[in-house]
Amino acid sequence: MADQPRRPRTLNDARSEAEAAFKRATTKVAEAPPRKSAAAPGVREQVTLRIDQDVLEWFQESGPGWQDRINEALRKAAGK
């Protein structure tokens, strides 16, 4: 058989090739999720917590250390 002439490229062929090249260049390799290290005892994490106003006032009435008292009450409730 003789060499057959190539068919001319169409816009769709060029677009498909460009999209495939872009995808190869921009696709990130999936990374493993970061490992959680075991928290050292006594390390605290800042969170936002919504509690009733009267409960908050009750803990704050005792003065400084109200956050520690809330933490202790939560520990007891969690059985820790």
mmCIF file of the N, C-alpha and C atoms, coordinates in Angstrom:
data_MODEL
# 
_entry.id   MODEL 
# 
loop_
_atom_site.group_PDB 
_atom_site.id 
_atom_site.type_symbol 
_atom_site.label_atom_id 
_atom_site.label_alt_id 
_atom_site.label_comp_id 
_atom_site.label_asym_id 
_atom_site.label_entity_id 
_atom_site.label_seq_id 
_atom_site.pdbx_PDB_ins_code 
_atom_site.Cartn_x 
_atom_site.Cartn_y 
_atom_site.Cartn_z 
_atom_site.occupancy 
_atom_site.B_iso_or_equiv 
_atom_site.pdbx_formal_charge 
_atom_site.auth_seq_id 
_atom_site.auth_comp_id 
_atom_site.auth_asym_id 
_atom_site.auth_atom_id 
_atom_site.pdbx_PDB_model_num 
ATOM 1   N N  . MET A 1 1  ? 0.821   -1.179 0.000  1.00 0.00 ? 1  MET A N  1 
ATOM 2   C CA . MET A 1 1  ? 0.000   0.000  0.000  1.00 0.00 ? 1  MET A CA 1 
ATOM 3   C C  . MET A 1 1  ? 0.868   1.246  0.000  1.00 0.00 ? 1  MET A C  1 
ATOM 4   N N  . ALA A 1 2  ? 0.425   2.197  -0.686 1.00 0.00 ? 2  ALA A N  1 
ATOM 5   C CA . ALA A 1 2  ? 1.144   3.465  -0.731 1.00 0.00 ? 2  ALA A CA 1 
ATOM 6   C C  . ALA A 1 2  ? 0.783   4.290  0.495  1.00 0.00 ? 2  ALA A C  1 
ATOM 7   N N  . ASP A 1 3  ? 1.674   5.187  0.852  1.00 0.00 ? 3  ASP A N  1 
ATOM 8   C CA . ASP A 1 3  ? 1.385   6.072  1.986  1.00 0.00 ? 3  ASP A CA 1 
ATOM 9   C C  . ASP A 1 3  ? 0.139   6.889  1.680  1.00 0.00 ? 3  ASP A C  1 
ATOM 10  N N  . GLN A 1 4  ? -0.787  6.843  2.616  1.00 0.00 ? 4  GLN A N  1 
ATOM 11  C CA . GLN A 1 4  ? -2.002  7.623  2.434  1.00 0.00 ? 4  GLN A CA 1 
ATOM 12  C C  . GLN A 1 4  ? -1.773  9.019  3.003  1.00 0.00 ? 4  GLN A C  1 
ATOM 13  N N  . PRO A 1 5  ? -2.318  10.010 2.330  1.00 0.00 ? 5  PRO A N  1 
ATOM 14  C CA . PRO A 1 5  ? -2.133  11.362 2.861  1.00 0.00 ? 5  PRO A CA 1 
ATOM 15  C C  . PRO A 1 5  ? -2.851  11.503 4.195  1.00 0.00 ? 5  PRO A C  1 
ATOM 16  N N  . ARG A 1 6  ? -2.262  12.267 5.064  1.00 0.00 ? 6  ARG A N  1 
ATOM 17  C CA . ARG A 1 6  ? -2.885  12.517 6.364  1.00 0.00 ? 6  ARG A CA 1 
ATOM 18  C C  . ARG A 1 6  ? -4.075  13.431 6.171  1.00 0.00 ? 6  ARG A C  1 
ATOM 19  N N  . ARG A 1 7  ? -5.053  13.181 6.992  1.00 0.00 ? 7  ARG A N  1 
ATOM 20  C CA . ARG A 1 7  ? -6.214  14.068 6.904  1.00 0.00 ? 7  ARG A CA 1 
ATOM 21  C C  . ARG A 1 7  ? -5.869  15.355 7.636  1.00 0.00 ? 7  ARG A C  1 
ATOM 22  N N  . PRO A 1 8  ? -6.384  16.459 7.200  1.00 0.00 ? 8  PRO A N  1 
ATOM 23  C CA . PRO A 1 8  ? -6.064  17.725 7.866  1.00 0.00 ? 8  PRO A CA 1 
ATOM 24  C C  . PRO A 1 8  ? -6.617  17.753 9.283  1.00 0.00 ? 8  PRO A C  1 
ATOM 25  N N  . ARG A 1 9  ? -5.905  18.418 10.151 1.00 0.00 ? 9  ARG A N  1 
ATOM 26  C CA . ARG A 1 9  ? -6.371  18.550 11.532 1.00 0.00 ? 9  ARG A CA 1 
ATOM 27  C C  . ARG A 1 9  ? -7.614  19.415 11.577 1.00 0.00 ? 9  ARG A C  1 
ATOM 28  N N  . THR A 1 10 ? -8.477  19.050 12.493 1.00 0.00 ? 10 THR A N  1 
ATOM 29  C CA . THR A 1 10 ? -9.661  19.876 12.688 1.00 0.00 ? 10 THR A CA 1 
ATOM 30  C C  . THR A 1 10 ? -9.515  20.627 13.996 1.00 0.00 ? 10 THR A C  1 
ATOM 31  N N  . LEU A 1 11 ? -10.374 21.590 14.202 1.00 0.00 ? 11 LEU A N  1 
ATOM 32  C CA . LEU A 1 11 ? -10.343 22.364 15.438 1.00 0.00 ? 11 LEU A CA 1 
ATOM 33  C C  . LEU A 1 11 ? -10.536 21.465 16.645 1.00 0.00 ? 11 LEU A C  1 
ATOM 34  N N  . ASN A 1 12 ? -11.415 20.468 16.538 1.00 0.00 ? 12 ASN A N  1 
ATOM 35  C CA . ASN A 1 12 ? -11.670 19.576 17.661 1.00 0.00 ? 12 ASN A CA 1 
ATOM 36  C C  . ASN A 1 12 ? -10.429 18.776 18.032 1.00 0.00 ? 12 ASN A C  1 
ATOM 37  N N  . ASP A 1 13 ? -9.659  18.326 17.039 1.00 0.00 ? 13 ASP A N  1 
ATOM 38  C CA . ASP A 1 13 ? -8.429  17.587 17.337 1.00 0.00 ? 13 ASP A CA 1 
ATOM 39  C C  . ASP A 1 13 ? -7.446  18.463 18.097 1.00 0.00 ? 13 ASP A C  1 
ATOM 40  N N  . ALA A 1 14 ? -7.244  19.686 17.627 1.00 0.00 ? 14 ALA A N  1 
ATOM 41  C CA . ALA A 1 14 ? -6.299  20.592 18.272 1.00 0.00 ? 14 ALA A CA 1 
ATOM 42  C C  . ALA A 1 14 ? -6.774  20.938 19.678 1.00 0.00 ? 14 ALA A C  1 
ATOM 43  N N  . ARG A 1 15 ? -8.067  21.165 19.824 1.00 0.00 ? 15 ARG A N  1 
ATOM 44  C CA . ARG A 1 15 ? -8.601  21.502 21.143 1.00 0.00 ? 15 ARG A CA 1 
ATOM 45  C C  . ARG A 1 15 ? -8.430  20.325 22.097 1.00 0.00 ? 15 ARG A C  1 
ATOM 46  N N  . SER A 1 16 ? -8.735  19.120 21.630 1.00 0.00 ? 16 SER A N  1 
ATOM 47  C CA . SER A 1 16 ? -8.594  17.937 22.486 1.00 0.00 ? 16 SER A CA 1 
ATOM 48  C C  . SER A 1 16 ? -7.153  17.746 22.920 1.00 0.00 ? 16 SER A C  1 
ATOM 49  N N  . GLU A 1 17 ? -6.227  17.934 21.988 1.00 0.00 ? 17 GLU A N  1 
ATOM 50  C CA . GLU A 1 17 ? -4.805  17.791 22.329 1.00 0.00 ? 17 GLU A CA 1 
ATOM 51  C C  . GLU A 1 17 ? -4.374  18.864 23.320 1.00 0.00 ? 17 GLU A C  1 
ATOM 52  N N  . ALA A 1 18 ? -4.846  20.087 23.130 1.00 0.00 ? 18 ALA A N  1 
ATOM 53  C CA . ALA A 1 18 ? -4.485  21.176 24.045 1.00 0.00 ? 18 ALA A CA 1 
ATOM 54  C C  . ALA A 1 18 ? -5.061  20.929 25.428 1.00 0.00 ? 18 ALA A C  1 
ATOM 55  N N  . GLU A 1 19 ? -6.303  20.466 25.497 1.00 0.00 ? 19 GLU A N  1 
ATOM 56  C CA . GLU A 1 19 ? -6.915  20.179 26.798 1.00 0.00 ? 19 GLU A CA 1 
ATOM 57  C C  . GLU A 1 19 ? -6.189  19.043 27.504 1.00 0.00 ? 19 GLU A C  1 
ATOM 58  N N  . ALA A 1 20 ? -5.803  18.014 26.753 1.00 0.00 ? 20 ALA A N  1 
ATOM 59  C CA . ALA A 1 20 ? -5.074  16.896 27.358 1.00 0.00 ? 20 ALA A CA 1 
ATOM 60  C C  . ALA A 1 20 ? -3.716  17.360 27.877 1.00 0.00 ? 20 ALA A C  1 
ATOM 61  N N  . ALA A 1 21 ? -3.017  18.206 27.099 1.00 0.00 ? 21 ALA A N  1 
ATOM 62  C CA . ALA A 1 21 ? -1.703  18.713 27.529 1.00 0.00 ? 21 ALA A CA 1 
ATOM 63  C C  . ALA A 1 21 ? -1.853  19.578 28.768 1.00 0.00 ? 21 ALA A C  1 
ATOM 64  N N  . PHE A 1 22 ? -2.897  20.418 28.804 1.00 0.00 ? 22 PHE A N  1 
ATOM 65  C CA . PHE A 1 22 ? -3.138  21.272 29.965 1.00 0.00 ? 22 PHE A CA 1 
ATOM 66  C C  . PHE A 1 22 ? -3.435  20.431 31.193 1.00 0.00 ? 22 PHE A C  1 
ATOM 67  N N  . LYS A 1 23 ? -4.246  19.402 31.017 1.00 0.00 ? 23 LYS A N  1 
ATOM 68  C CA . LYS A 1 23 ? -4.600  18.537 32.146 1.00 0.00 ? 23 LYS A CA 1 
ATOM 69  C C  . LYS A 1 23 ? -3.364  17.833 32.700 1.00 0.00 ? 23 LYS A C  1 
ATOM 70  N N  . ARG A 1 24 ? -2.497  17.339 31.809 1.00 0.00 ? 24 ARG A N  1 
ATOM 71  C CA . ARG A 1 24 ? -1.269  16.674 32.267 1.00 0.00 ? 24 ARG A CA 1 
ATOM 72  C C  . ARG A 1 24 ? -0.374  17.640 33.029 1.00 0.00 ? 24 ARG A C  1 
ATOM 73  N N  . ALA A 1 25 ? -0.324  18.887 32.571 1.00 0.00 ? 25 ALA A N  1 
ATOM 74  C CA . ALA A 1 25 ? 0.566   19.874 33.188 1.00 0.00 ? 25 ALA A CA 1 
ATOM 75  C C  . ALA A 1 25 ? 0.024   20.409 34.504 1.00 0.00 ? 25 ALA A C  1 
ATOM 76  N N  . THR A 1 26 ? -1.290  20.390 34.669 1.00 0.00 ? 26 THR A N  1 
ATOM 77  C CA . THR A 1 26 ? -1.863  21.003 35.857 1.00 0.00 ? 26 THR A CA 1 
ATOM 78  C C  . THR A 1 26 ? -2.397  20.014 36.884 1.00 0.00 ? 26 THR A C  1 
ATOM 79  N N  . THR A 1 27 ? -2.488  18.749 36.550 1.00 0.00 ? 27 THR A N  1 
ATOM 80  C CA . THR A 1 27 ? -3.010  17.768 37.485 1.00 0.00 ? 27 THR A CA 1 
ATOM 81  C C  . THR A 1 27 ? -1.965  17.487 38.555 1.00 0.00 ? 27 THR A C  1 
ATOM 82  N N  . LYS A 1 28 ? -2.379  17.631 39.802 1.00 0.00 ? 28 LYS A N  1 
ATOM 83  C CA . LYS A 1 28 ? -1.472  17.384 40.917 1.00 0.00 ? 28 LYS A CA 1 
ATOM 84  C C  . LYS A 1 28 ? -1.575  15.922 41.335 1.00 0.00 ? 28 LYS A C  1 
ATOM 85  N N  . VAL A 1 29 ? -0.479  15.404 41.773 1.00 0.00 ? 29 VAL A N  1 
ATOM 86  C CA . VAL A 1 29 ? -0.461  14.046 42.297 1.00 0.00 ? 29 VAL A CA 1 
ATOM 87  C C  . VAL A 1 29 ? -1.141  14.060 43.653 1.00 0.00 ? 29 VAL A C  1 
ATOM 88  N N  . ALA A 1 30 ? -2.029  13.125 43.869 1.00 0.00 ? 30 ALA A N  1 
ATOM 89  C CA . ALA A 1 30 ? -2.743  13.066 45.146 1.00 0.00 ? 30 ALA A CA 1 
ATOM 90  C C  . ALA A 1 30 ? -1.745  12.804 46.269 1.00 0.00 ? 30 ALA A C  1 
ATOM 91  N N  . GLU A 1 31 ? -1.848  13.622 47.287 1.00 0.00 ? 31 GLU A N  1 
ATOM 92  C CA . GLU A 1 31 ? -0.965  13.464 48.438 1.00 0.00 ? 31 GLU A CA 1 
ATOM 93  C C  . GLU A 1 31 ? -1.705  12.741 49.550 1.00 0.00 ? 31 GLU A C  1 
ATOM 94  N N  . ALA A 1 32 ? -0.965  12.016 50.326 1.00 0.00 ? 32 ALA A N  1 
ATOM 95  C CA . ALA A 1 32 ? -1.571  11.339 51.472 1.00 0.00 ? 32 ALA A CA 1 
ATOM 96  C C  . ALA A 1 32 ? -2.013  12.395 52.475 1.00 0.00 ? 32 ALA A C  1 
ATOM 97  N N  . PRO A 1 33 ? -3.130  12.152 53.155 1.00 0.00 ? 33 PRO A N  1 
ATOM 98  C CA . PRO A 1 33 ? -3.567  13.133 54.154 1.00 0.00 ? 33 PRO A CA 1 
ATOM 99  C C  . PRO A 1 33 ? -2.530  13.260 55.263 1.00 0.00 ? 33 PRO A C  1 
ATOM 100 N N  . PRO A 1 34 ? -2.378  14.445 55.816 1.00 0.00 ? 34 PRO A N  1 
ATOM 101 C CA . PRO A 1 34 ? -1.383  14.625 56.873 1.00 0.00 ? 34 PRO A CA 1 
ATOM 102 C C  . PRO A 1 34 ? -1.714  13.756 58.078 1.00 0.00 ? 34 PRO A C  1 
ATOM 103 N N  . ARG A 1 35 ? -0.692  13.212 58.655 1.00 0.00 ? 35 ARG A N  1 
ATOM 104 C CA . ARG A 1 35 ? -0.882  12.361 59.839 1.00 0.00 ? 35 ARG A CA 1 
ATOM 105 C C  . ARG A 1 35 ? -1.136  13.226 61.052 1.00 0.00 ? 35 ARG A C  1 
ATOM 106 N N  . LYS A 1 36 ? -2.085  12.796 61.838 1.00 0.00 ? 36 LYS A N  1 
ATOM 107 C CA . LYS A 1 36 ? -2.339  13.509 63.084 1.00 0.00 ? 36 LYS A CA 1 
ATOM 108 C C  . LYS A 1 36 ? -1.400  12.949 64.140 1.00 0.00 ? 36 LYS A C  1 
ATOM 109 N N  . SER A 1 37 ? -0.660  13.840 64.731 1.00 0.00 ? 37 SER A N  1 
ATOM 110 C CA . SER A 1 37 ? 0.217   13.386 65.798 1.00 0.00 ? 37 SER A CA 1 
ATOM 111 C C  . SER A 1 37 ? -0.601  13.348 67.083 1.00 0.00 ? 37 SER A C  1 
ATOM 112 N N  . ALA A 1 38 ? -0.249  12.433 67.930 1.00 0.00 ? 38 ALA A N  1 
ATOM 113 C CA . ALA A 1 38 ? -0.942  12.330 69.209 1.00 0.00 ? 38 ALA A CA 1 
ATOM 114 C C  . ALA A 1 38 ? -0.643  13.596 70.006 1.00 0.00 ? 38 ALA A C  1 
ATOM 115 N N  . ALA A 1 39 ? -1.691  14.235 70.454 1.00 0.00 ? 39 ALA A N  1 
ATOM 116 C CA . ALA A 1 39 ? -1.514  15.477 71.206 1.00 0.00 ? 39 ALA A CA 1 
ATOM 117 C C  . ALA A 1 39 ? -0.846  15.184 72.543 1.00 0.00 ? 39 ALA A C  1 
ATOM 118 N N  . ALA A 1 40 ? 0.075   16.024 72.881 1.00 0.00 ? 40 ALA A N  1 
ATOM 119 C CA . ALA A 1 40 ? 0.744   15.889 74.169 1.00 0.00 ? 40 ALA A CA 1 
ATOM 120 C C  . ALA A 1 40 ? -0.249  16.262 75.267 1.00 0.00 ? 40 ALA A C  1 
ATOM 121 N N  . PRO A 1 41 ? -0.138  15.633 76.419 1.00 0.00 ? 41 PRO A N  1 
ATOM 122 C CA . PRO A 1 41 ? -1.050  15.964 77.517 1.00 0.00 ? 41 PRO A CA 1 
ATOM 123 C C  . PRO A 1 41 ? -0.958  17.446 77.862 1.00 0.00 ? 41 PRO A C  1 
ATOM 124 N N  . GLY A 1 42 ? -2.100  18.052 78.095 1.00 0.00 ? 42 GLY A N  1 
ATOM 125 C CA . GLY A 1 42 ? -2.126  19.444 78.493 1.00 0.00 ? 42 GLY A CA 1 
ATOM 126 C C  . GLY A 1 42 ? -2.148  20.428 77.339 1.00 0.00 ? 42 GLY A C  1 
ATOM 127 N N  . VAL A 1 43 ? -2.036  19.936 76.104 1.00 0.00 ? 43 VAL A N  1 
ATOM 128 C CA . VAL A 1 43 ? -2.080  20.834 74.958 1.00 0.00 ? 43 VAL A CA 1 
ATOM 129 C C  . VAL A 1 43 ? -3.541  21.129 74.653 1.00 0.00 ? 43 VAL A C  1 
ATOM 130 N N  . ARG A 1 44 ? -3.850  22.383 74.476 1.00 0.00 ? 44 ARG A N  1 
ATOM 131 C CA . ARG A 1 44 ? -5.238  22.785 74.234 1.00 0.00 ? 44 ARG A CA 1 
ATOM 132 C C  . ARG A 1 44 ? -5.383  23.301 72.815 1.00 0.00 ? 44 ARG A C  1 
ATOM 133 N N  . GLU A 1 45 ? -6.584  23.188 72.324 1.00 0.00 ? 45 GLU A N  1 
ATOM 134 C CA . GLU A 1 45 ? -6.894  23.662 70.983 1.00 0.00 ? 45 GLU A CA 1 
ATOM 135 C C  . GLU A 1 45 ? -7.975  24.726 71.073 1.00 0.00 ? 45 GLU A C  1 
ATOM 136 N N  . GLN A 1 46 ? -7.783  25.801 70.335 1.00 0.00 ? 46 GLN A N  1 
ATOM 137 C CA . GLN A 1 46 ? -8.770  26.873 70.343 1.00 0.00 ? 46 GLN A CA 1 
ATOM 138 C C  . GLN A 1 46 ? -9.947  26.487 69.462 1.00 0.00 ? 46 GLN A C  1 
ATOM 139 N N  . VAL A 1 47 ? -11.154 26.628 70.007 1.00 0.00 ? 47 VAL A N  1 
ATOM 140 C CA . VAL A 1 47 ? -12.379 26.333 69.271 1.00 0.00 ? 47 VAL A CA 1 
ATOM 141 C C  . VAL A 1 47 ? -13.392 27.442 69.533 1.00 0.00 ? 47 VAL A C  1 
ATOM 142 N N  . THR A 1 48 ? -14.422 27.459 68.727 1.00 0.00 ? 48 THR A N  1 
ATOM 143 C CA . THR A 1 48 ? -15.542 28.364 68.957 1.00 0.00 ? 48 THR A CA 1 
ATOM 144 C C  . THR A 1 48 ? -16.692 27.507 69.438 1.00 0.00 ? 48 THR A C  1 
ATOM 145 N N  . LEU A 1 49 ? -17.294 27.887 70.535 1.00 0.00 ? 49 LEU A N  1 
ATOM 146 C CA . LEU A 1 49 ? -18.354 27.099 71.146 1.00 0.00 ? 49 LEU A CA 1 
ATOM 147 C C  . LEU A 1 49 ? -19.507 28.018 71.497 1.00 0.00 ? 49 LEU A C  1 
ATOM 148 N N  . ARG A 1 50 ? -20.699 27.626 71.105 1.00 0.00 ? 50 ARG A N  1 
ATOM 149 C CA . ARG A 1 50 ? -21.880 28.429 71.441 1.00 0.00 ? 50 ARG A CA 1 
ATOM 150 C C  . ARG A 1 50 ? -22.594 27.767 72.614 1.00 0.00 ? 50 ARG A C  1 
ATOM 151 N N  . ILE A 1 51 ? -22.700 28.520 73.701 1.00 0.00 ? 51 ILE A N  1 
ATOM 152 C CA . ILE A 1 51 ? -23.417 28.018 74.874 1.00 0.00 ? 51 ILE A CA 1 
ATOM 153 C C  . ILE A 1 51 ? -24.413 29.082 75.311 1.00 0.00 ? 51 ILE A C  1 
ATOM 154 N N  . ASP A 1 52 ? -25.378 28.674 76.090 1.00 0.00 ? 52 ASP A N  1 
ATOM 155 C CA . ASP A 1 52 ? -26.400 29.618 76.561 1.00 0.00 ? 52 ASP A CA 1 
ATOM 156 C C  . ASP A 1 52 ? -25.762 30.705 77.417 1.00 0.00 ? 52 ASP A C  1 
ATOM 157 N N  . GLN A 1 53 ? -26.312 31.907 77.301 1.00 0.00 ? 53 GLN A N  1 
ATOM 158 C CA . GLN A 1 53 ? -25.780 33.064 78.011 1.00 0.00 ? 53 GLN A CA 1 
ATOM 159 C C  . GLN A 1 53 ? -25.785 32.857 79.523 1.00 0.00 ? 53 GLN A C  1 
ATOM 160 N N  . ASP A 1 54 ? -26.864 32.257 80.054 1.00 0.00 ? 54 ASP A N  1 
ATOM 161 C CA . ASP A 1 54 ? -26.930 32.083 81.509 1.00 0.00 ? 54 ASP A CA 1 
ATOM 162 C C  . ASP A 1 54 ? -25.866 31.098 82.000 1.00 0.00 ? 54 ASP A C  1 
ATOM 163 N N  . VAL A 1 55 ? -25.550 30.099 81.204 1.00 0.00 ? 55 VAL A N  1 
ATOM 164 C CA . VAL A 1 55 ? -24.499 29.142 81.590 1.00 0.00 ? 55 VAL A CA 1 
ATOM 165 C C  . VAL A 1 55 ? -23.145 29.845 81.591 1.00 0.00 ? 55 VAL A C  1 
ATOM 166 N N  . LEU A 1 56 ? -22.892 30.627 80.567 1.00 0.00 ? 56 LEU A N  1 
ATOM 167 C CA . LEU A 1 56 ? -21.635 31.370 80.486 1.00 0.00 ? 56 LEU A CA 1 
ATOM 168 C C  . LEU A 1 56 ? -21.488 32.320 81.675 1.00 0.00 ? 56 LEU A C  1 
ATOM 169 N N  . GLU A 1 57 ? -22.544 33.047 81.982 1.00 0.00 ? 57 GLU A N  1 
ATOM 170 C CA . GLU A 1 57 ? -22.495 33.979 83.111 1.00 0.00 ? 57 GLU A CA 1 
ATOM 171 C C  . GLU A 1 57 ? -22.237 33.251 84.425 1.00 0.00 ? 57 GLU A C  1 
ATOM 172 N N  . TRP A 1 58 ? -22.820 32.058 84.593 1.00 0.00 ? 58 TRP A N  1 
ATOM 173 C CA . TRP A 1 58 ? -22.618 31.292 85.814 1.00 0.00 ? 58 TRP A CA 1 
ATOM 174 C C  . TRP A 1 58 ? -21.143 30.956 86.004 1.00 0.00 ? 58 TRP A C  1 
ATOM 175 N N  . PHE A 1 59 ? -20.478 30.516 84.919 1.00 0.00 ? 59 PHE A N  1 
ATOM 176 C CA . PHE A 1 59 ? -19.051 30.194 85.015 1.00 0.00 ? 59 PHE A CA 1 
ATOM 177 C C  . PHE A 1 59 ? -18.213 31.452 85.210 1.00 0.00 ? 59 PHE A C  1 
ATOM 178 N N  . GLN A 1 60 ? -18.589 32.544 84.578 1.00 0.00 ? 60 GLN A N  1 
ATOM 179 C CA . GLN A 1 60 ? -17.803 33.776 84.678 1.00 0.00 ? 60 GLN A CA 1 
ATOM 180 C C  . GLN A 1 60 ? -17.964 34.476 86.016 1.00 0.00 ? 60 GLN A C  1 
ATOM 181 N N  . GLU A 1 61 ? -19.072 34.234 86.726 1.00 0.00 ? 61 GLU A N  1 
ATOM 182 C CA . GLU A 1 61 ? -19.291 34.877 88.027 1.00 0.00 ? 61 GLU A CA 1 
ATOM 183 C C  . GLU A 1 61 ? -18.208 34.531 89.029 1.00 0.00 ? 61 GLU A C  1 
ATOM 184 N N  . SER A 1 62 ? -17.601 33.381 88.894 1.00 0.00 ? 62 SER A N  1 
ATOM 185 C CA . SER A 1 62 ? -16.570 32.943 89.833 1.00 0.00 ? 62 SER A CA 1 
ATOM 186 C C  . SER A 1 62 ? -15.231 33.615 89.580 1.00 0.00 ? 62 SER A C  1 
ATOM 187 N N  . GLY A 1 63 ? -15.146 34.442 88.544 1.00 0.00 ? 63 GLY A N  1 
ATOM 188 C CA . GLY A 1 63 ? -13.910 35.168 88.272 1.00 0.00 ? 63 GLY A CA 1 
ATOM 189 C C  . GLY A 1 63 ? -13.007 34.462 87.279 1.00 0.00 ? 63 GLY A C  1 
ATOM 190 N N  . PRO A 1 64 ? -11.738 34.894 87.272 1.00 0.00 ? 64 PRO A N  1 
ATOM 191 C CA . PRO A 1 64 ? -10.783 34.316 86.321 1.00 0.00 ? 64 PRO A CA 1 
ATOM 192 C C  . PRO A 1 64 ? -10.698 32.796 86.462 1.00 0.00 ? 64 PRO A C  1 
ATOM 193 N N  . GLY A 1 65 ? -10.430 32.149 85.337 1.00 0.00 ? 65 GLY A N  1 
ATOM 194 C CA . GLY A 1 65 ? -10.345 30.701 85.327 1.00 0.00 ? 65 GLY A CA 1 
ATOM 195 C C  . GLY A 1 65 ? -11.639 30.037 84.881 1.00 0.00 ? 65 GLY A C  1 
ATOM 196 N N  . TRP A 1 66 ? -12.593 30.859 84.401 1.00 0.00 ? 66 TRP A N  1 
ATOM 197 C CA . TRP A 1 66 ? -13.885 30.306 84.011 1.00 0.00 ? 66 TRP A CA 1 
ATOM 198 C C  . TRP A 1 66 ? -13.756 29.334 82.847 1.00 0.00 ? 66 TRP A C  1 
ATOM 199 N N  . GLN A 1 67 ? -12.806 29.558 81.947 1.00 0.00 ? 67 GLN A N  1 
ATOM 200 C CA . GLN A 1 67 ? -12.615 28.631 80.824 1.00 0.00 ? 67 GLN A CA 1 
ATOM 201 C C  . GLN A 1 67 ? -12.110 27.277 81.327 1.00 0.00 ? 67 GLN A C  1 
ATOM 202 N N  . ASP A 1 68 ? -11.220 27.321 82.325 1.00 0.00 ? 68 ASP A N  1 
ATOM 203 C CA . ASP A 1 68 ? -10.734 26.072 82.923 1.00 0.00 ? 68 ASP A CA 1 
ATOM 204 C C  . ASP A 1 68 ? -11.879 25.318 83.599 1.00 0.00 ? 68 ASP A C  1 
ATOM 205 N N  . ARG A 1 69 ? -12.767 26.059 84.257 1.00 0.00 ? 69 ARG A N  1 
ATOM 206 C CA . ARG A 1 69 ? -13.904 25.409 84.918 1.00 0.00 ? 69 ARG A CA 1 
ATOM 207 C C  . ARG A 1 69 ? -14.860 24.782 83.891 1.00 0.00 ? 69 ARG A C  1 
ATOM 208 N N  . ILE A 1 70 ? -15.066 25.452 82.775 1.00 0.00 ? 70 ILE A N  1 
ATOM 209 C CA . ILE A 1 70 ? -15.895 24.859 81.714 1.00 0.00 ? 70 ILE A CA 1 
ATOM 210 C C  . ILE A 1 70 ? -15.225 23.600 81.184 1.00 0.00 ? 70 ILE A C  1 
ATOM 211 N N  . ASN A 1 71 ? -13.923 23.669 80.987 1.00 0.00 ? 71 ASN A N  1 
ATOM 212 C CA . ASN A 1 71 ? -13.177 22.505 80.493 1.00 0.00 ? 71 ASN A CA 1 
ATOM 213 C C  . ASN A 1 71 ? -13.315 21.328 81.462 1.00 0.00 ? 71 ASN A C  1 
ATOM 214 N N  . GLU A 1 72 ? -13.198 21.613 82.748 1.00 0.00 ? 72 GLU A N  1 
ATOM 215 C CA . GLU A 1 72 ? -13.318 20.557 83.757 1.00 0.00 ? 72 GLU A CA 1 
ATOM 216 C C  . GLU A 1 72 ? -14.724 19.961 83.750 1.00 0.00 ? 72 GLU A C  1 
ATOM 217 N N  . ALA A 1 73 ? -15.752 20.805 83.627 1.00 0.00 ? 73 ALA A N  1 
ATOM 218 C CA . ALA A 1 73 ? -17.133 20.310 83.577 1.00 0.00 ? 73 ALA A CA 1 
ATOM 219 C C  . ALA A 1 73 ? -17.345 19.424 82.342 1.00 0.00 ? 73 ALA A C  1 
ATOM 220 N N  . LEU A 1 74 ? -16.746 19.808 81.227 1.00 0.00 ? 74 LEU A N  1 
ATOM 221 C CA . LEU A 1 74 ? -16.855 18.991 80.013 1.00 0.00 ? 74 LEU A CA 1 
ATOM 222 C C  . LEU A 1 74 ? -16.117 17.672 80.157 1.00 0.00 ? 74 LEU A C  1 
ATOM 223 N N  . ARG A 1 75 ? -14.957 17.689 80.839 1.00 0.00 ? 75 ARG A N  1 
ATOM 224 C CA . ARG A 1 75 ? -14.220 16.441 81.094 1.00 0.00 ? 75 ARG A CA 1 
ATOM 225 C C  . ARG A 1 75 ? -15.052 15.478 81.922 1.00 0.00 ? 75 ARG A C  1 
ATOM 226 N N  . LYS A 1 76 ? -15.697 15.996 82.965 1.00 0.00 ? 76 LYS A N  1 
ATOM 227 C CA . LYS A 1 76 ? -16.549 15.145 83.802 1.00 0.00 ? 76 LYS A CA 1 
ATOM 228 C C  . LYS A 1 76 ? -17.694 14.572 82.986 1.00 0.00 ? 76 LYS A C  1 
ATOM 229 N N  . ALA A 1 77 ? -18.314 15.405 82.156 1.00 0.00 ? 77 ALA A N  1 
ATOM 230 C CA . ALA A 1 77 ? -19.442 14.950 81.330 1.00 0.00 ? 77 ALA A CA 1 
ATOM 231 C C  . ALA A 1 77 ? -18.997 13.893 80.323 1.00 0.00 ? 77 ALA A C  1 
ATOM 232 N N  . ALA A 1 78 ? -17.736 13.980 79.861 1.00 0.00 ? 78 ALA A N  1 
ATOM 233 C CA . ALA A 1 78 ? -17.202 13.017 78.903 1.00 0.00 ? 78 ALA A CA 1 
ATOM 234 C C  . ALA A 1 78 ? -16.673 11.761 79.590 1.00 0.00 ? 78 ALA A C  1 
ATOM 235 N N  . GLY A 1 79 ? -16.684 11.758 80.934 1.00 0.00 ? 79 GLY A N  1 
ATOM 236 C CA . GLY A 1 79 ? -16.190 10.599 81.671 1.00 0.00 ? 79 GLY A CA 1 
ATOM 237 C C  . GLY A 1 79 ? -14.684 10.490 81.693 1.00 0.00 ? 79 GLY A C  1 
ATOM 238 N N  . LYS A 1 80 ? -14.006 11.609 81.619 1.00 0.00 ? 80 LYS A N  1 
ATOM 239 C CA . LYS A 1 80 ? -12.535 11.611 81.618 1.00 0.00 ? 80 LYS A CA 1 
ATOM 240 C C  . LYS A 1 80 ? -12.005 12.018 82.980 1.00 0.00 ? 80 LYS A C  1 
# 
